[in-house]
Amino acid sequence: MQARLKWVDGVCFMGETGSGHAVVMDGAPEGGGRNLGPRPMELVLLGTAGCTSYDVITILKKSRQDVRDCWVEIQADRADIDPKVFTKIHFHFVVVGKGLKPDAVERAIKLSAEKYCSASIMLAKTADITHDFELRED
């Protein structure tokens, strides 16, 4: 896996992934930025949510669950002093479908957290990571 990051101005950077996608990262105005893009640590959270959601959806589909929508609401706390690592992260999954089995959703989330999601397993080295979910019938 490769990526490239180029400084643009102030605390603004342009990142390009190995797959050819670009993203702008910037800081808040009080930190010298112009708020042109998400903060790098916000992208870490989004990337982790994407990683675990990919797993959960894939596992549920393989379990023949009729999933029609899914999103994750994330709440995270960081350390007060440098390095300001994540200390707590909570993932709240909302899974929408037809006749979804709660035990199948719980199993998918657990497998992702403990076996498949590289990002959340890595972040669990510094953060207490918790999960819950709600099911909505479509």
Secondary structure, DSSP 8 states (H G I E B T S, - for coil): --EEEEEEETTEEEEEETTS-EEEE---GGGT----S--HHHHHHHHHHHHHHHHHHHHHHHTT-EEEEEEEEEEEEE-SSSS--EEEEEEEEEEEEES--HHHHHHHHHHIIIII-HHHHHHTTTSEEEEEEEEEE-
